[in-house]
Amino acid sequence: MRRWSWIGLAAGLGLALIDFGSAALLDIRIERRGVSLIVPAFALFAVTFASLGWIAGRLAEALAALRESERRALEIEKLASLGRAAAAVAHEVRNPLGVIRSSAALLLERSSIEDGEQGKAARFIVLEVDRLDGFVRRLLDFARPLTPERRPTDLRMLLERVQMLAGPTLELTISGSPDRPAVDADLISQAVLALALNAREAAGESGRVRVEATAQRNTLRIEVADDGTGIGKSDADRIFEPFVTTRPSGTGLGLPTAQRIAEAHGGSLRLEGHGLGPEGRGARFILEVPA
């Protein structure tokens, strides 16, 4: 963040140097009692312009910090509103859903209707109630504040856990320092699994999905890439917004949740357009957290 201060300082010194060079080219002289004052004048200009540049840089940094604070405050307010709405939904919906599911399950216990129309309807009710309950649970998880519990983590074990849940054809690559990164293993695996499942659906049954992790001394970097159709520019600008999804069965909470997990660790999640397909077709997500 301090780079703008140094840029302003360098710009001020550069401007003073340009003025000094222009004065030399125009043969402008500054004298007092026969003594040349061009060098002291240049030094005065340099200090003045450099100071102004430094102040301008600090103001730019303060403005950027203010905008970031406003963005985070707005995000916190949105999550608070979503949390209140999720709590209301959970209170009003989950109990009736539980009653409906129990009733349908009770019908399924009667062997006489197992293979009839009533049995099919009861199984359909159970499946749909479970789907709705899962959505409410994900909504509550998304609205809940995240507090990572950092512990030294076996990176290979974490990724093999993701591979087991996402599918054995998932390609894994691990490189970098052998040190165990200090992260919340459950949250990071949740984020990587969401990225891997999205990539698997985009790539299709015969497509490629690769998870590449690099653990350095200070940073854990995990890339999830596929050779699917990629993400269009109009969708790329909104994919991290809650409830925005390009999948017919998607909830639009996977990527926003993964981003929240990265930010809760003090890191970031971003999309890059270089996938595994020909000419970079597909998508690549990069998750980076301090480790």
N, C-alpha and C positions, 0 to 999 in steps of 0.2 A: 504493500500500500504506500510505503514511503517513496516509491519510485517517482511519483509525481513531484515531490519536493526536489529531488535531485534533477529531474528533467527541467523543472523551472529554474533551478540554480544554473544548470548548464546553458539554458536558453538565454538567461541574463548575461552570463559571461560571454556567450557568443555574440550577443547584440553589442556589448561593449567593444569586443574585438572588431566587429564590423565598423563601428563608429571610428575606432582608432585607425583602422586601415583606410577608411574613406578620408579621414583628416590627413593622413600621410600622402595619399594620392593627390589630394587637392592642395597639398603644401600649406596646410593651415598651421599657423604657429601661435602658440600661447606663451607669452613672455612677460616677465616682470623684472624691470631694472636689468634687462639684458640676460636674465636667466630663463632658460626654457622650462615651462611648466607642463609640457605635453604628457610626460610620464605620470606625474602626480594627478593630472586631470584624468588620464586614462584609468588610473587606479581608483579614483573617486567614482567614475562612471561604472567601473567594473563592480565595485562594492555595492553601489546603489542598485544597479540593474540585477545583480545576483540576489540581493536581498528581496527586491520586488518579485523576482522569479520564484524564490523560495517561498515567500508568503503566498503567491498565487498557487503554487503547488500544494501547500498545506490547505488552502481554501478548497481546492479541487478534491483533495482527500477527505476533508470534512464533509463536503457535499455528497461524495460517493458513500461515505459511512452513514450519513443521514438517510440517503435513499435506501440503503440496505436495511437500516433499522426500521424504516417505514414499511419496507417489503416484509420483513420478518414479523412486525406487529400485525400487519394485515393477514399474514398467513396464520399467526396464532389466533387471531379473532375468527378466521374462517374455520380453523380446526375446533375452536371452542363452540362455535355455532353448530358445527357438524356433530360434535360430541353430545351436545344437548339434544339434537334431533335423533341421534342414534340411540341415546338412552331412552327417549320417549318411544321410539319404534320398538326397541327391545321390550319395554314394559308392556306396551299395548298389543304387540303381535306375538311374542314368543309363547306366552301362556296359552292363547287360543290355538296356536300351531301345535303345541304339545298335546292338547286335548284331541285335536283332529288326528294327529299321528297315532296316538294311543288307540283311538277308536278304529282307525284303519288297520292297525296291527292286530287288534283283537279280532276283526273280521277275517284276517288272513290265517289266524290260528284254527279256524274252522275248516277242516279238510274238505268238507262238502262243497265249498265254493272256490277252492284253490285254483281250479282250472277253468272256472266259468267266467262270465262277464263281470260278476261282482268281484271275483278275485283279481282280475286284471285292473279293475277300477281302484281296488284297495291298494294294490302294488303301486299304481301310478300316483295315488295320493301320498303314500309314504315317501316315494322318491322326490316328489315336488316339495313336500314339507321339508325334507332334509336339505334340498337345494336352497330353499328360502331361509332356513335356519343357518346354513353356511354363509349366505350373503349377509345376514344380520350380524353374524359373528365377525366376518371380515370388516364390516362397517365399524363395529365397536373397536376392533383391533386398530383400525386406521385412525380413529379419533382419540385413542388412548395415548397419553404422553409417553415418549420413549426415553428410558434411562439405561443406556448400555452398561452391562456389568463386564468390564474388560478383564480377561484372564489370558495367560499364555495358551495359544491354541495350536493344535496339530492341524496344519493347513491341509495336508493330504487327506486326513480323516474327514475333515469338513467337506472337502470337495467330493470324496467318495460317497459321503452321505447324500449329497445332492445328486450324484450320478445314479444312486440306487433308486431315488424317488423320481427322477426325470427320465430314466431309461438307460439301459446298459450301452446303447450306441453313442452316448454322449462322450465326446473326445475330451480328455483331460491333459493339460500340460502345466507343470509346476517348475518354476525356475527361481533363481535368486538366492538370497541368504537362507541358510538352514535354520536361522533363529525362529522361534515360535512367536508369531505376531500376537500382540495383546489386543484382542477384540472380543466382542460378545459373539460367541460362536453361533448361538441360536438365531440371533438377529441377522448376522451376515449370511448364514446358510438360508434363511428365509428369503433374503433379498436375491441371492444368487439363484435359488430355486425358481423364484418368480420370473427372473430373466431367462433362465433356461427353458422353462415351460412355454413362455411366449415365443422363444426362438424355435422350439420344437414344433409348435403349431404353425409358425410362419414357414418353416422349411418343409413340412410335410413328412410322411413316413419314410421316404427315400432320401430326404435331405440331410445335410450335415449341420451339426451344432458343436461348437468347440468352446470349452471354458479354459482360459489360460490365466494362471495366477503367477504373479511375480512378487516375492516378498523381499524387500530391501530393508535396510536398517531402520528407516523412519517411515516407510510407506508400504501399504499392501495394495496392490493393483490387480484387479480381476477383470478380465475381458470376456464377454460372452458374444460370440459371433455366429451367424448362420448364413446359408446360401439361399434364403427365401426371396420373396419379391421385393423386400426392402420396405421402407416407410416413406411415403410421399411428403413433400415439403409442407403442404397444408396440415397434414397430421403431425409432422415432426414438431411443430410449434406448440402442440397442445397435448402431447402424449403423457406429460407428467401432471396434467390436471385431473382431479378426481372425477370418476365416472365417464371419462373420455376413452373410448375403446373402438378398435376397428374390427373386433371379432364378434360374430353373432352371439356367442355364449359368454363373452367377457363381461366382467363387472366394472372395469376401469379403475380398479383399486390396486392392482399388482405393481405397476410402475411407480405410482405416487408413494406407495408404502415402501418400496425399495429405495426411492430417493430420500424419504424421511429417515430410513435406517442409516443411509450413508451420511446424511447431514447430522444425525444424532451422534455419530462417531467423529464429527468434525471434518468430514470428507465431502465427496460429491459423486453424483452419477450423471453421466452425459451420453448422448447418442452421437456416434460417428458413422458416416455413410459407407465405410469400406468393409463389406461382408466377405464371405468365403467363396462366393460364386464367381463366374467369369466376369472380368472387368470390374471386380469389386461389388458385384450384385449381392444384395442382402443387407443386413444391419449389424452393427457392432455397438454394444453398450460397454462403457468403461466405468467401473466402480473403483474409486480410490479413497482410502481412509488412512489417517496417521496410525502407525502401528507401534 
